[in-house]
Structures are given as C-alpha cells and as structure tokens.
C-alpha cells in the first residue's frame, strides 16, 4: 500500500518475507509484532493485488511462518490521509484493527472515498482508534517519571496502546545526550546516546514500586541489553518474553515523504530542536521544522504546528495537513515537490481537560520565530512563497494582512521574492455549513492551481530567456 504517486507502490512481485500460513479456506497473515507496520503494509499490498477480499483473510501476531506472500504484480494507490490513519490506528490495542484497516484499504482501492464518509461505522471506528493512540502517546509522555540509576534514567509505564516505540524514538530525538530505559509490559526501549534498541518487557508484578524497579534493573539490565543487541536468551522468560523490535520503524507510520533538504538546512533543523527564542518551547513537545526537497520552487507557509504535528514532529500531518494533501492533488501539485513549513515552529495551546486547544500566536512570537523561516528561505530560495493564513502572511510580508484583500494574486517584494496569499486549510475545517465548505474548498484548490500555473510560467520564461538575461 502506498500514497498516491508514491514510488514505493511499484510492482510487488513475489515477496521473500514469510508471513503466510493456511487455515482452511482462509489466508492467515502472521505479523511479527503488535506494531508490525511494514509487515501489515507488505501483506496488504499483496492481498489486494491478488484479489483477496477482507472475508478471505485472518490476521494474527506471532506464530509459525512458512509460505511466502502470493505472487502479485501491479500497483494501486490510496490517499496519504488513509495511510496516516492506518499508521496511527495500527498501534491501538484492538485485536481487530489489522482486519479493520485492511477493509478500509480494500474499499478505497475499489473506488470508495472512505475518508469522506464521516458517519461510516468502519471509518468512525478506525478514526477513534487513531485518536485514542494519539491521546495515549501524549498521556504516556506526560506521565512518564524517570528515576536516576547511575548514568541512566529508568522508567516503567503500562500504556493503554502500543505507543512505546513511537514515544521512545521521539524522546531519543528530544534528549539525545541522556541515556534512558523505558520498561512496559509490552516491551522495553533502551537509548544509550547512539542507538535505540527495543527488547522484551517486564510485568508490573515484578516492579510494583520504585525500589523494586531499581532492584530489578540492577539484577537484569545486563541480560536485557544483551537481549536487545543480539536477541540472545535471558533469564526469567515469564518477565522477558518478547523478541527485539526493528529499529527503523517511523514514529507513527509514514505520514508524509521523508525530508530531502540539503545538509545546511538539516543542520539548522537539528539546531532548532533546542530553540529557546520564545517561551513556547516550554510546553510544546518538540520543534516542528519544515520539510521538503532542496530544489523546491514552492514553499508553503502555515501558522504553527497543531496537536498532531507537535506529537509526530512533522509539519501538516494532522487534519489540516490531510486536507492540504487532498487539495494539492486536486490542483495538480505533488507534495513531494514542495517545501512545507510554519511561521512559528512550536505548538501554542491551552490545556482543556485532556485536550490541547490551539491558540493563535502573537506578533512577538511570530517575530521571534522569523529567524528560522529566514534560514529556510535563504537555503531554499524558492521562486514562490505561499502564505496560508493571516499569521503566515504577517511573517512573510512583515505587516498585518487581510486575507480577503490580498488573496489570489502574486505580490512582488523588494528583494525580488514573489508571494501568494491564500487561506489556511484549517479555515476550511471550521466552516460549519457543508455547501459553504465545498465552495471554500474549491476556491482553495483554485488558488493552488494558480500557484502551479505561476511557477510553470516562470519556468517557461527562464527557458525562453536568452543567455545573460
């Protein structure tokens, strides 16, 4: 399975991974772990291309694997939004999630726009799982309490969903100089400042309090770490029963394509991870830098990361980002060719119960963060800068902007930069009336189509211009 236009959706062919068994007339898919995203995606591609209906497939975790995936050739595409949904929902503690997500992919491949049927029971269930995973990931990070044990920080937690891997990778990025171990009943994560390893877990009965946790660690950590490094046997298998996890799994699934920026911009991204230019870093999970190819001719600038972006660490991956992806596709623009970022790189919010409610950044916060936007502009030098929303337009133009007055026309800056102002996709999510929302969406697509035409015209002019002009 792959997003539309994603090159990983090339011919599937005969897979070498052994994921298959046979139970009666059913096809039995056996995944390596509860969060085996790559195994589920690989099997889903082969199953759909081979024509296996959802009723033909049984999913489970662990067990014998003897037969290869069936031979299947060809491609099929599903939206990035569905890939994002599956990447989150697969981490839910629900034994039916693999089959549920396969049914959604099967339906999408058959032409149904499953994500537009918001009252559809299967979509509602999958979306509920994804939201529960996102909430639990945030809850785990909020409630983790680390004990210093020698040079290492140790913690135990029992997550409601399978979010250990995602959180451990996020914490390793956020605190690269601190060694830590997180133990859960599902597995354990170990970061030594250089490598993140996943191994077996420990039952709560073995570590009922802090003293027992420290005693257990001193008795078992050497064997546990060796198990994480090599997969070797460990004592007391009733407490250490899981095999090591793969190390290259994305935090929450492949929501958007990887960063393809140049080395200097990647260095700036690493520096921005520790930004203290304004107070917003104090409550945000992490800095969310821009991403996209180094040769992008278009830079899309939004206001700030939202709740999901703050958790995942990538721009425009939440509801507004998924709507932006769809609008870009409808306008004939490939997200892989544009650079996406925000005027403010930290999530500004106010807590309200278990939710985090977006707050509009103030002028001073936009000004403080303009440093990083300028770094992106200098390194990328895009031909067209698309400011989505009033905050982005203020950051780009250096003045207050009324969207209705400035929207839909190229604006030339004194330095030669061309700016195009439009609405932020989150505006479309807030429109309550469905008819009005549809009209506003089409207007947004029209803006993006105009952006595509402007850039195409500029490229043609550059080709037609004689040398030296």
C-alpha positions in Angstrom: 0.0 0.0 0.0 1.3 3.5 -0.8 0.1 7.1 -1.0 -1.0 8.3 -4.4 2.1 8.9 -6.6 4.4 7.3 -4.0 7.2 5.4 -5.8 7.1 2.6 -3.2 3.9 1.4 -4.9 5.9 -0.2 -7.7 5.5 -3.9 -8.7 5.0 -6.1 -5.7 6.1 -9.4 -7.2 7.0 -12.4 -5.0 7.8 -11.3 -1.5 10.5 -13.1 0.4 9.1 -12.4 3.8 7.5 -15.4 5.3 4.2 -14.2 6.7 1.8 -16.8 5.5 0.1 -19.9 6.8 -3.2 -21.5 5.8 -6.3 -22.2 7.9 -9.0 -24.0 5.9 -10.1 -21.7 3.1 -8.7 -18.6 4.8 -5.4 -16.9 4.2 -3.6 -16.5 7.5 -1.3 -13.5 7.9 1.1 -13.7 10.8 2.7 -10.4 11.8 6.0 -10.2 13.7 4.7 -7.9 16.4 1.7 -5.8 17.6 3.1 -2.8 15.7 4.5 -4.6 12.6 3.6 -1.7 10.3 5.9 -2.9 7.5 4.6 -6.5 7.6 1.0 -5.3 7.6 1.6 -2.9 4.7 3.5 -5.5 2.7 0.8 -8.2 3.2 -1.9 -5.7 2.4 -0.4 -4.8 -0.9 0.0 -8.4 -1.9 -3.5 -9.3 -0.7 -5.3 -6.5 -2.5 -3.4 -7.1 -5.8 -4.1 -10.8 -5.6 -7.8 -10.1 -5.1 -8.3 -11.4 -1.5 -11.5 -9.9 0.0 -11.5 -8.9 3.7 -13.5 -12.0 4.5 -10.8 -14.2 3.0 -8.1 -13.1 5.4 -7.3 -13.9 9.1 -4.7 -11.7 10.9 -2.7 -12.6 14.0 0.6 -11.8 15.7 3.4 -14.3 16.3 3.5 -17.9 15.3 4.8 -20.1 12.5 5.6 -18.6 9.2 6.3 -21.0 6.3 4.8 -19.8 3.0 5.8 -16.6 1.1 3.4 -13.9 0.1 1.4 -14.7 -3.1 2.8 -13.6 -6.4 1.1 -10.3 -7.4 2.1 -7.6 -9.9 0.8 -4.1 -10.5 0.2 -1.1 -8.4 -2.7 0.6 -6.5 -2.9 3.9 -4.7 -4.7 5.1 -1.6 -4.6 8.6 -0.2 -1.9 9.8 2.2 -4.6 10.6 4.7 -5.6 6.9 4.8 -2.0 5.9 5.2 -1.7 8.3 8.1 -4.9 7.0 9.7 -3.6 3.4 9.4 -0.2 4.3 10.7 -1.8 5.6 13.9 -4.6 3.0 14.3 -2.3 0.1 13.9 -0.8 1.0 17.3 -4.2 0.6 19.1 -4.7 -2.3 21.5 -7.5 -3.8 19.4 -7.2 -7.3 18.0 -9.5 -6.5 15.1 -7.5 -3.4 13.9 -5.5 -5.2 11.2 -8.6 -6.5 9.6 -10.5 -3.2 10.0 -7.7 -1.3 8.3 -7.5 -3.9 5.5 -11.2 -3.5 4.9 -10.8 0.3 4.5 -7.9 -0.1 2.1 -9.9 -2.7 0.1 -12.8 -0.3 -0.1 -10.6 2.6 -1.1 -9.0 0.6 -3.8 -12.5 -0.2 -5.1 -13.2 3.4 -5.6 -14.9 4.4 -2.4 -13.9 7.7 -0.8 -13.9 6.1 2.7 -12.5 9.1 4.5 -15.2 11.4 3.2 -18.0 9.2 4.7 -17.5 10.5 8.3 -20.6 8.6 9.6 -19.4 5.3 8.1 -19.1 2.8 11.0 -15.7 1.4 9.9 -14.2 4.9 9.3 -15.5 6.1 12.7 -14.1 3.1 14.4 -10.7 3.4 12.8 -10.6 7.2 13.4 -11.5 6.6 17.0 -8.6 4.2 17.4 -6.2 6.7 15.8 -7.4 9.4 18.1 -7.0 7.1 21.1 -3.5 6.2 20.1 -2.5 9.9 19.7 -4.0 10.7 23.1 -2.3 7.8 24.8 1.1 8.7 23.3 0.7 12.2 24.7 -0.5 10.8 28.1 2.4 8.5 28.3 5.0 11.3 27.7 3.1 13.4 30.2 3.1 10.8 33.0 6.5 9.1 32.5 8.6 9.6 35.6 12.3 8.8 35.4 14.5 7.5 38.2 18.2 8.2 38.1 20.1 4.9 38.3 23.8 5.5 37.8 24.3 7.3 34.5 20.9 6.2 33.2 17.3 7.4 33.7 14.8 4.5 34.3 11.1 4.4 34.0 8.2 1.9 34.0 4.8 2.5 32.4 1.8 0.5 31.3 0.4 2.2 28.1 -3.2 1.6 27.1 -2.0 1.2 23.5 1.2 0.1 21.7 2.9 3.5 21.7 6.3 2.6 23.3 8.2 2.6 20.1 6.8 6.0 18.8 7.5 7.7 22.2 10.9 6.2 22.6 12.0 7.5 19.2 10.6 10.9 20.0 12.4 11.1 23.4 15.6 9.9 21.8 15.4 12.8 19.4 14.4 15.3 22.0 17.0 14.2 24.6 19.9 12.8 22.5 22.5 13.2 25.3 20.5 11.4 28.0 20.6 7.6 28.3 17.3 6.1 29.3 15.4 2.9 29.6 11.6 2.6 29.4 10.1 -0.7 30.6 6.5 -1.6 29.8 4.6 -5.0 29.9 4.7 -4.9 26.0 8.4 -4.3 25.6 11.3 -2.1 26.6 13.2 0.7 24.9 16.9 1.5 25.5 18.7 4.6 24.4 22.4 4.9 25.0 23.0 8.2 23.2 23.9 6.5 20.0 21.4 3.7 19.3 17.8 3.0 20.2 17.1 -0.7 20.8 13.8 -2.5 21.6 13.6 -5.7 23.5 11.4 -7.6 26.0 9.1 -6.1 28.6 8.6 -6.7 32.3 5.3 -7.4 34.2 4.1 -4.9 36.8 4.2 -7.7 39.4 8.0 -7.7 39.1 8.3 -4.0 39.7 5.5 -2.9 42.0 7.3 0.2 43.3 10.4 2.4 42.7 12.6 0.4 44.9 11.6 -2.9 43.2 12.1 -1.3 39.8 15.7 -0.2 40.6 16.5 -3.6 42.2 15.1 -5.4 39.2 17.1 -3.3 36.8 20.3 -3.9 38.6 19.7 -7.6 38.5 18.5 -7.9 34.9 19.8 -4.9 32.9 23.0 -6.7 31.5 21.0 -9.6 30.2 18.2 -7.4 28.9 20.6 -5.1 27.0 22.4 -8.2 25.5 19.0 -9.5 24.5 18.2 -6.1 22.8 21.6 -6.2 21.0 21.7 -9.8 19.9 18.4 -11.5 20.6 20.1 -13.9 23.0 18.2 -15.7 25.7 17.5 -14.1 29.0 16.6 -15.3 32.5 13.1 -15.4 33.8 11.3 -15.6 30.4 8.0 -15.0 32.0 9.0 -11.4 32.5 11.1 -11.1 29.3 9.0 -12.7 26.7 9.1 -10.5 23.6 11.6 -10.5 20.8 13.5 -7.3 19.9 11.8 -4.8 17.8 13.1 -3.5 14.5 14.9 -0.2 14.8 13.8 1.7 11.7 10.0 2.0 12.2 8.7 5.6 11.7 7.3 7.1 14.9 3.6 6.8 13.8 3.8 5.4 10.3 4.8 7.1 7.0 2.5 10.1 7.1 4.4 12.2 4.5 7.5 11.6 2.5 11.0 11.9 4.1 12.9 15.2 4.2 15.1 15.8 1.1 16.7 19.1 2.2 20.4 20.0 1.9 22.9 19.4 4.6 22.9 23.0 5.8 19.1 23.0 6.3 19.2 19.7 8.1 21.9 21.2 10.4 19.6 24.1 11.0 16.8 21.7 11.8 18.9 20.0 14.5 19.8 23.4 16.0 16.2 24.5 16.0 15.3 21.4 18.1 16.8 23.2 21.1 15.4 26.6 20.3 14.7 28.9 23.2 14.0 32.2 21.3 10.5 32.4 22.8 8.6 30.8 25.7 6.5 28.4 23.5 9.2 25.7 23.8 8.3 25.2 27.5 5.1 23.4 26.9 5.4 22.1 23.3 6.6 18.5 22.8 9.2 19.5 20.2 10.2 21.9 17.5 8.5 21.2 14.2 10.8 22.3 11.4 9.8 22.4 7.7 10.4 19.6 5.2 10.7 19.1 1.5 13.2 18.8 -1.3 16.2 21.2 -1.5 15.2 22.2 -5.1 11.6 23.1 -4.2 10.4 26.1 -6.2 7.3 26.5 -4.0 7.4 27.0 -0.2 4.0 26.7 1.6 4.0 28.5 5.0 1.3 27.9 7.6 0.8 29.4 11.0 2.1 26.9 13.5 2.1 23.1 14.1 -1.1 21.7 15.5 -1.6 19.0 18.1 -0.7 16.0 15.9 2.2 17.8 14.3 3.5 18.5 17.8 3.3 14.8 18.7 4.7 13.5 15.4 7.3 16.2 14.8 6.4 16.8 11.1 4.5 19.7 9.5 1.0 19.4 8.1 0.2 15.8 9.1 -2.9 16.4 11.1 -6.5 17.1 9.8 -5.4 20.4 8.1 -2.4 18.7 6.6 -4.6 15.9 5.2 -7.0 18.4 3.7 -4.0 20.2 2.2 -2.7 17.0 0.7 -6.1 16.4 -1.0 -6.2 20.0 -2.3 -2.7 19.8 -3.7 -3.6 16.6 -5.5 -6.8 18.2 -6.9 -4.8 21.2 -8.0 -2.2 19.1 -9.8 0.6 19.7 -7.4 2.7 16.9 -6.0 3.5 17.4 -2.3 6.9 15.7 -2.8 8.0 18.7 -4.9 7.1 21.5 -2.5 8.6 22.6 0.9 6.1 22.9 3.8 6.8 24.8 7.0 5.2 27.2 9.5 5.8 30.7 10.6 6.0 29.5 14.2 7.8 26.2 14.9 6.3 25.3 18.4 2.6 24.4 19.1 0.9 27.2 21.1 -2.1 25.8 23.0 -4.2 26.0 26.2 -5.0 22.7 28.0 -8.7 22.0 28.4 -9.3 18.7 30.1 -7.5 16.0 28.1 -7.4 18.2 25.0 -4.9 20.9 23.9 -6.7 23.8 22.2 -4.9 25.8 19.6 -4.1 29.4 20.3 -3.1 32.0 17.7 0.5 33.1 18.1 1.1 36.7 19.0 3.1 39.2 16.9 6.1 38.9 19.1 6.1 35.1 18.9 5.9 35.3 15.1 8.8 37.8 15.1 11.0 35.7 17.3 10.5 32.7 15.1 11.1 34.6 11.9 14.8 33.7 12.3 14.1 30.1 11.4 11.8 31.0 8.5 14.6 33.2 7.1 17.0 30.4 7.4 14.7 28.2 5.3 14.2 31.0 2.8 17.9 31.6 2.4 18.8 28.0 2.0 15.9 27.1 -0.4 15.4 30.3 -2.3 12.0 29.2 -3.6 10.6 31.1 -6.6 7.1 31.4 -5.0 6.3 31.7 -1.3 2.7 30.7 -0.5 1.4 32.3 2.8 -1.5 30.3 4.1 -3.5 32.4 6.6 -3.0 35.7 8.4 -0.2 34.7 10.7 1.9 33.3 7.8 1.2 36.4 5.7 2.3 38.6 8.6 5.5 36.7 8.9 6.2 36.8 5.2 5.1 40.3 4.4 6.1 41.9 7.7 2.7 43.6 8.2 -0.8 42.8 9.2 -2.8 41.2 6.3 -6.4 41.0 5.4 -6.7 37.7 3.6 -9.8 38.7 1.5 -8.0 41.8 0.2 -4.6 40.2 -0.6 -5.7 36.7 -1.6 -5.2 35.2 -5.1 -2.6 37.5 -6.7 1.2 37.4 -6.8 2.9 40.1 -4.7 6.4 41.2 -5.5 8.7 42.0 -2.6 11.6 44.5 -2.9 14.1 41.6 -2.7 12.6 40.0 -5.7 10.6 37.3 -3.8 7.1 36.5 -5.1 4.4 35.9 -2.5 1.0 34.4 -2.9 -1.6 34.7 -0.1 -4.4 32.3 0.5 -6.4 30.8 3.4 -5.0 28.3 5.8 -6.5 24.8 5.3 -7.7 24.7 8.9 -10.1 27.5 8.0 -11.9 25.1 5.8 -12.2 22.6 8.7 -14.0 25.3 10.8 -16.7 26.1 8.2 -19.9 24.6 9.7 -22.1 24.6 6.6 -21.3 21.8 4.1 -22.3 23.7 1.0 -20.2 26.7 2.0 -17.3 24.3 3.0 -17.5 22.8 -0.5 -17.3 26.2 -2.2 -14.4 27.3 0.0 -12.6 24.1 -0.7 -12.9 24.6 -4.4 -11.7 28.2 -4.0 -8.6 26.9 -2.2 -7.9 24.4 -4.9 -8.3 27.2 -7.5 -5.6 29.2 -5.5 -3.3 26.2 -5.5 -3.9 25.7 -9.3 -3.0 29.3 -9.9 0.2 28.7 -7.8 1.1 25.8 -10.1 0.5 27.9 -13.2 2.6 30.8 -11.9 5.5 28.5 -11.2 5.1 26.7 -14.6 5.0 30.1 -16.4 8.2 31.3 -14.6 10.0 28.1 -15.6 9.0 28.6 -19.2 10.2 32.2 -19.2 13.5 31.1 -17.8 13.9 28.5 -20.5 13.0 31.0 -23.2 15.2 33.8 -22.0 18.5 34.2 -23.9 21.8 33.6 -22.1 22.8 36.5 -19.9 19.3 37.8 -19.4 
